[in-house]
Amino acid sequence: MRKILLILFLWPTFASSSQLPLEYLIRHTDIEEVKISPTGSHLAVRKLHKGERVLVFMSISPLKITGFLRFRGKEEVGNFYWANNERVVTEVISRRAALETPVNYGSLYAINYDGSEGKNIFGHLAGQRQVGSRLKKTETTYAHATIIDPLIHKEKEILISTYPWAKNQESKGEVARLNIYTGIKRGSIRLPQVDGRAYTDGAGNLLFADGTDENNNHQLFYRGENKWHRVKNPSLNSGTPVGFDIETGEAYLTITEESKTQTLVKLKPGSEAFSRIFQHEKSDIYDIIYSPTSYKPLGVYLQPDYPTEHFIDEGSGFAPIFRGLKKAFQGFHISFTSFTTSGDFGVLKVHGDRLPGDYYLVNLKTKSVDFLTSSADWLHPDQLNPMLADGFTSEDGLQIGTYLTFPKGPDQRNPMVVLPHGGPHSRDYWGYDRNAQILSQNGYLVLQVNFRGSTGYGQGFYSAGLREWGGKIQQDIADAVHWAIEKGYADPERICIYGASFGGYSALMNPIRNPDLYQCAVGYVGVYDLEMMYTKGDIKRRDRGISYLKKTLSKDKDFLKVNSPVHNAGKLNLPVFLIHGEEDERAPIEHAEMLVKEFKKENKPIKTLFVKKEGHGFYTEENRMKLYTELLEFLDQHIGIGASEK
């Protein structure tokens, strides 16, 4: 099987070497997803072909290509789902508005595994003329669609939850059954709130819907007596439905309570009395492990530092099989992308810090495993650098998690690049990280910090970062740098900070707060004027976006100025490099332009790389190559070998 697949897709292999060429590391992964059909007769594989995401269909016995989907032009294949044993529904991503990065505008396309009967079935493309089709013209709908239930036992329909296009993005969507052959909708039900979706029991019956109010507060509703009812229990109102047990009639939700990590609970739909199933002392619930044959949760994935799992149900023998696979792939993270309806077969993804992803076909009956394909066959685990989890305690008692990626060679007094994550309400995870690999491959220790305000560690840890963008968050980052120096890992004379989005903000704000800690700073698509966030960019277009800014930042102008790099540029007395996409809507390029203007006022040099047609992060391999080539040259100049003497 391995040999046949390698021949079909012509993946190259390379001999091991001490350092990977930059062009290998900036490449997009070749294989992005593999899923098995409901009866196990076919595989669907999303991969890159001449720079475009396409879908390849293969029969399993015999193993051969049976069909192919390539849109050509501006459209590419996004996430996809088997709707029945012959037909797949895929989201359509498009390159529009002068952007290089494909964006999901909500359209759905359906096609058979032999490449026949392809049709736009939902969205702004659905009303266009269907080449070669005599089917009834589908209605054009200006909305996003999320598949909430593939309705495997309904051969011709799926259940979708929609989110309308609107300038202020404040319109309510609907739930509807969508015919995957004709694109005709029926049985539409309006959603109760904005910015949400509906949830089912896995058999097509509506149970819940969620959304946010005008103050950006999460709300949960349950379906009863053919209408939506608002959940009143404060703990349950924060919940997100994650599963259902058909046998007991109980729904599973994750809930978030003040100062606590997420809890998995279960209850009867319509009731607000719930029972607690599982809660980890440090980690929120990252994902759910489902039964191969149903929507019932059997366990949870956790990310306290390294990824781990906890089972709440043995699942008629599935848990022991999972543990056996985990042992077989020790040192890596495993998860199933899909199962057959019978639960006899599944596609397993194996990934980790030195592996973007390998896919295997697992026979759960015989417990046999066959290799299918690799996401990036040109990257060998032996050539990549491991990511180590560690951490320290802040002065006010918070546990701050860190990840360290060392270059090959000594683990003492390395030149170090601090890599604060974006968000700020997101987090770094243990796993393959392009930035960490590129920097460590070129001789730099990489320090990543899950500072206060990061997600994944409970509501208390998240709340500790509110309105602390320029304050305690920056202190956590600086404390992590001092910690790495005290451990002997980092050379205190050769430290640079580099980050994107909020990480770009931190890359400038941290040297302002700690002027003697760094030798250089690199801001990538960063936010540099906090007051500007209220007047420019996509966040301010929504009432809920403004509520988010007021909650996480502040509305006080003096506070915003004190915590903005633009208004503190005079305190930056180190080499600075700004990288930005000219079509960035999240952090418009005016942020970078304002900072450049302030540097010129101070008669200070500043290096820039502004690129047309790129947005909030560079997409094309050509632009990535330019970014990392110039970034590495900048780092080599200021903290590379001999930089202190220079």
N, C-alpha and C positions, 0 to 999 in steps of 0.2 A: 504493500500500500504506500509506504513512504517513497519508494522508488518511482512509482507511477505518478504520484502527485508532484514530485520534484520535476519530473520530465514535463508534465502538463503545464506547469507554471514557470519552468526554466529559472529557478532560483539559484543564484551563484553561491559558492562557498569560498571561504578565504582561509589561508593558513594563519595560525596564531602569531601575533607579534606583540611587542612590548607596548606599543601605542597605536591606537586606531586612528586612521586618517579622519580629518574633520568632516569630509564629505559623507562618510558612513554614519556619523552621529547626527547630522542635520537632516537626514532623509526622513520622509514620512514612512511610517510602517507600511509594509506591503499588504499584509492581511489584517483586516480590522475586525472581522467577526465571522464565525462559522456556526450555523444552526442546522439541526436535523429536522426533517419533516415529521408530521404526526405519526405516520406508520413506519418511519425509518427507511423509506425507500430512497430518499434523496438528501443531499446536503445543499445548502445555499451558502455561498462564500462572498462576502464583500471585500474587494481588494482594489488596489490601485492599478490602472492600466493606462499608460501614456499620460500620467498625471491626473487622471479622472477616476473617481470612485465608481466602480461597476459591480454588477452582481453576476456571479457564475453559478450555474446549477450543475450538479453532478449526481448521477445514479451511484448507488453504493455497490450493487451487485448486478452486472459488472461495473467496475469503477470507470466511469467515462463522463465527459462533459455532455449534457443534454440541452442546455440553453444558456442564454447570455443576455444581460440587460445593460445597454450603454445608451445614455440619453444623447450625448454629444452636445456641443454648444455650451450654454451656461448652466445646465442642470446636471446634477450628479446624484448617486444613490446615497441615502442617509440610513437611519435605523430601519430594520425590516423585521417582518413577522410572518410566520407560516399561518395563513388563515384557514386552509384545509390542506389535504395531502397533495394537491396539484398546484395550488396558487399561493403566491407570496404578495403581501402588501408592504410597500416601502415608502418611507418619507422621502420627499424630494428636496434636496438642498440646491441652492442657486447662487451663482456669482453675479450680483447686481450692484447697482449704486456705486460703480467704480471701485468695488472692493475685490481684492484677490481671494479673500477667505469666503468659502461657501457658507451660506446662511439658510436656516430652515424657515421658510415662509408658511409652512403649515400644509402644503399639498401632499396628497397621497396618490400612489400609482400602484396598480395591480398587474401581475403577469403570471403566466403559467411556467412550470419548470422546463418546458420545452421551448420557451421563448415566444409562445403564441399568446394572442388575446391581450396584449398590453394596452392599458387604458388609464388615463388620469381619472380617478374616481372621486376626488374631493379637492377643493381649494381654488385658488385664482387661475390655475391652469386647466381646470376640469371643463370649463366652458369652451375651450379652444377646439378647433376641428381635429378630430381623431383620425389620423392618417390610416387608410386601409380599413376603417371600421364602419359598419352599418348600424351599430348600436345607437339607441336613442341618445341624443345630445344631453350631456350631463350639465347640471346647473353650476354656474360659477359662484363660488362662495369665498368671500374675503375674510378668512379666519384660519387659525391654526387648529389642527386636529391631533388629538392624542388617542391612540388605541388603548382602551381600558379593558377590553375583553375580546379575544379573538373568536369567541363563540365556536370552538372547534367542532361542536356537535351540530352547528348550523352551517351547512355546507356553503351557503351563498352570502352570509352576512357577518359583519363584525360590529362591535359596539364602540362608538367614538364619543369623546368629550371634546367640545370645541371652545376656542377662545378667540373672539372676534377681533379683527383689525380695528383700531380706533386711534386717533391722534393722542388722546389722553389715556388710552388703554384702560378705560374704566367701564367697559360694557360687559354684561353677563353673557356667558356662553350657553350651550345646550348639550344634551345627551341625545344621541340618535342611533338607530340601526342603519348601517350603510351596506348596500349590496355591492359586493366586491367584483361583480361582473358588469353591472350597469352604472354604478355610481349613484343610484337613486336612494334617497334618504326616506325613512319613515319613522313614526312614533317619537317625534322630537319632544323632549322635556326640558324646560328652562332650568338652568342652574340657579341656586339661591343666592350666590354671592360672586363678586368679581375676583379675578386672579386665582381661580381654583379649578377643580375637576371633580368628576364623580368616581365612585369606587363600587365594584360589584362583589358578589360571592364566588366569582370564577365560573358561574353558570348562567350569566346574563342578567341576574336580578340585582337591581340597584339597592345598595345599602346605605352609602354615605356620600357626602359631597363636602368640600371645604372651600375656603377662600379667605380674603382679608377685608376688614372694614377700612374706612377712609383714613384711620390712624395706623394702618398697617398691622393691626392685631389679627392673629389667626383665629378663624371661626370654623366650627365643625357642625354639620347638619346630618340627621338621619332621615331615611325615607320611610314613611308610614302613612297608611290611608290615602295613598296617591298624592301625597304632598310632602314638602320638606319641613322638618322641625329642627329648630335650633337646639343644640346640646347646651344645657345650662350648667352642668357640673364643671367647675373651673379647671380641674385636673384633666378631665376628659376632653374639654373644649380645645386643648392644645394638641389633641391626638391626630395621628396620621394612620389611616387603615392600612394594614400590611398583609392580611390574610383572612381565611375563613375555613372553618371545619364543617363540611357538609353533614357529617354524621351527628354532631352535637348541636349544630345550628349556632355556633359561637363565632364571633368575629374577633380578630386580633388587631390591636393597635399599639403603636409606640406613643407614649405620652411624655411631656416635658414639664416638670414641676420646678418651682423656684429653688435655686441652689443645689439641684440634684442632677444626676445623669439620667438619660432616658430609661424608661421602664417599659417592658413588654407586658401588656395586659390583655385580658379577654373578657367578653361580655356578650349577652344576647342583644342583637340589634333592637333598638327601641327602649332598652333599659339603660340606665345611667349608673347602675351598680356593677363595678368591675372587680376582677380578682387579679392580683399581681402575679406574673409568671417569672420574670427575670429582670435583674438590674445589676450592672457591673459597678464596682466602687469607683472606677476611674474613667471608663470609656463609655461614650454613647453607643447606641446600636448602629453599626455601619451599614449592615444589610441583613437580609433574611435568607436562611437556608430552607428551601421548600421541599415538600414531598415530591418525588418524581411523577406522581400520578394525580396530584391535586394542588389546590391553592393553600394547603395547610402548612403553616410554619413548623419546622422540626427543630430549628436552631437559629442562632444568630452569629453574624460575623462581628468581630470587635477589633478596634485599632488603638489599644492603650499605648503601645510603642511599636512592637512587631505585631503583624496581624495574627489573630487567633480565632477560634470558634468555640461555641458552647451549645450543646444539644439539650433540648428540653423534652425530646421525644425520640425514641430509637427508630421510629418510622418503619416498622416491620423489617428491620435489618438494614435499612439504608445507612444509618449512623455508623455501624461497624465498617461498612464498605467505604464510606467517606474517610474514616480514620485510617483505613488501610491505604487509601490513595494518598492521604496526607503523609503517611510514613514513607511511602514509595517516592514521593517528591519532596522529601525533607529539605527544609531551607527555602521552600517556595510557597507561594499562596495559590490555592486551588479554588475553582468555582465552576459550576456548570452553566453553560449558556442556554441549554435547551435539553428536553427529553422527548422521547416518543410518548404517545398517549398511554401505551401499556406500561411505561416506566422501565422497559427492558434495556433500552439504549439511551445514552446521553453523550453530549459533546462537552468535554472537560477543557477548561482553559487553565494553564499553569503559567504563572508569572511571578516576578520578584524584582529585587534590586538590580540583578544582573541578567534579567530576561524580560523583554517587553511582552512576550506571550507565545506559548506553544499550544497547539490544539490536538486533542486526542479523542478517539472514538472509544467509549467505554461500554462494554457489555456487562450490565449489572447482574445478569443471571449467571454467567460463567466467570465473572470477575476478570475478564481479559481486557487489555488496553492496547490500542493500536495508534501509533503516531499518525497524525493527519498532515499538519503543516506548521510553519513558524511565521510569526508576525514579521520578523526581520531576520532572515536567515544569514545575513552578512554580519550580524553581531553575535559573537560567541561569548557565553558566560565567563569563560576563562580570561577573556580579554578585558572585561569590564570590572569596575571597582565596587566592592561591597559597601552598603550603607549601614552604619552602626547606630543603634538607638541608645540614647543616654539622657541625662537631664540633671537639674539642680533645683534647689528650693530658693525662691525669691525672699527678700528681706521681710515681706509681709506674709510669708507662709504658703505661697502658691507653688505647686509643682510645675516647673517649666520643662517641657519635653524638647529634646534636641535630636537632630540627625547629623551624623558626621560621615562624609565620604572622603577618605584619604587617597592621595596619589600613591602610586607604587613607589616603594622605598621606605625610608625611615618615617616613623610616626611622631617625631618630635620636631618642634620649631619649624613647621612648614609655613610658607607664605599662604595666607588664608583669605578666601572670599566669603563674606557673610551674605547669605541669600534669604532675606526676609520674604515671606509669601504675600500674595495679594489678598484682597478682601476688604478690610482686615478679617471679616467674619468668614473665614475658610480655614484650611490647615494644610500642613505638609503630612504626607503619608510615607511609610516605608514602601519602597517600590522603585521601579525604573524611573529615573528622572534625567531628562536630556541635559539640563543645565549642570547638574551635579556631575554627570559623566564627562561632558565636554571640558569642564573646568579641572576636574581631577585628572583626566587623561593628559592635560597639559601642565601638570605639576602643582596644582593648587589644592589645598585642603578646603572642603566646602562645609560650611556650618549653616544648618537650617534650624529655625527656632519657632516653636509653637507658643508664641507669646500670649499673654492674657487677651481675651477677645476672640481667640481661635475657637472654631467649632469642634465638636467631637469629645469634649471633656466635661460636659454638663453645663446647665444653665448658669450656675454661679461663676464658672470660669469665663463664660461668654459675657456675662453682664459686667464683669470686672474690667472689660476693655471699652465699655461705652464711654464716650467723650474723653477717651484717653489716647487718641491718635498721636498727639505730640507729647504726651506725658508718660504714664506708666508703661505703655506699650513700648515706647522707645527705651525706657529704662530696662525692661526685660531683655531687649535685644543687646543693649550695651553690657548688661550683666552676663549674658551668654558669651560675649566676646571675652570679657575678663575671666570667666570660668575656663574657657578654652586656653587662654594664656597661662593661667595658674596650673592647669593640667599638664602644661608643657607641650601641648599639641601645636600651638600657633606661635610664630615669630612676631612679637609685638611691634617690630619695626616694618613688617610687611603684611598689612591688613587692608583690604579694600571691601567696600560694601556695594552690592549690585542687586537690584530688584525690579519687578514689573508691577504696574498698577499701584496698589497701596504699597507694594514692595519698593516701587520707584519713589514714592513719597518718603518712605523710611530711609531709602538710600541717601536722600538729601537731608532729611530731618535729623537723623541720628548723628551725623557729623556736626550739625548745628548745635545739638545738645551736648555732644562729646567731641570737642574740637581737636583733642590730642590722641584720639583713638585710631584714626584711619589715615592711610596715605593717599587714598583716592576714593572716588564715589561715582557710580554709574546708575542713572535713572532711566528706566525703560518704560515707555507709555505711562508715565507717572502723573499723579495729581499733585500740583505744586502750589495752587491757590485755592484754599478751602472755600472761600467766599464765592469763587467762580462756579463751584458745583451747584449753587442755587440758581445760576443764570445761564449756564451752557452745559451741553451734553444730554444724554438720554434719561438720566435719573430724574432731572427736574421736570420732565414732561408729564409726570404722573403725580397725582395727589399723594399716592402712597409712597412715591419716591421722595417727596418733600418731607413727609412724616418720618421716613427712614433717616434722612439727613439730620432732622431736628433731634431724633432720638440718639443717634450714634455720634453726632458731631456737636452741634449747638447752633443757635441762631445769632448768638452774640457776636457782633462784628469784631470787637476788640479781641475776643477769644480766638476767632478764626484767623486773625492777622498774626497773633502771637505764635500760632501753631502752623503757619504756612511758610514753606521754604522761600517763596517769592518775596515775602516781607522780612526775611532774615538772611538774604543773599550775602550781605556784608560780612556775616559770620563764617562763611564758607571759604576757608583759606587752604584749599587743597585742590588738586586737579579733578575736574568734573567732566563727565561725558554724558550727554543726553541723547537718547534714542527714541524716535517717535514715528508713528504712522500718521500721514496727513489726513486720512479719512476716519480717524478714531472718534467714535461717538461717545464712548464711556468717559474717556479722559481726553477731550478735544486738544488739538495741538497748540491752542492758545496758551495752555498751561506751560508748555516748554518754551514757547516764544516769549512769554512774559518773563520767565526766568533768565533767558538769554539777554533780554533787554536790561534786566537788573544787573547782570554781570558786566555788561558794557558800560553801564553807569558807573560801576565800581572800577572800571578799567582792568577787569580780570579776564584772563583767557578762558574759553570754554569750548570743548569739542562737541560737535553735534553730528547726528546721522538722522535726517528726516527723509522718509521714503513715501513716494506717491502710491496711491492705490492700496496701501496697507492700513489696517485698522488697529484694534486693541490687541496687538501681538502680530508679529510677522508670520505669514503663511507660506509663501513660495520658498522653495529650496534655494533659489538664487538670492533672495533677500536675506534668508537665514544665513547663508554663507557669508554675505557681506557683513551682517551684524556680528557674527561670532569671530570673523577674521579681525575686524576692527576692535572688538572687545578684547580679544586675546593680545593684540598688539598694545593696547592701552594698559592692560594689566602687566604685561611683560616689562613695559617701560617703567612702571611705578612700583611694582612689588615683586617682579620676577627676579631671577638669579642675577645678582650684582646690582639690583636696583638701589639698595641702600648706599652702595659706594658711588653710584651715579649721582 
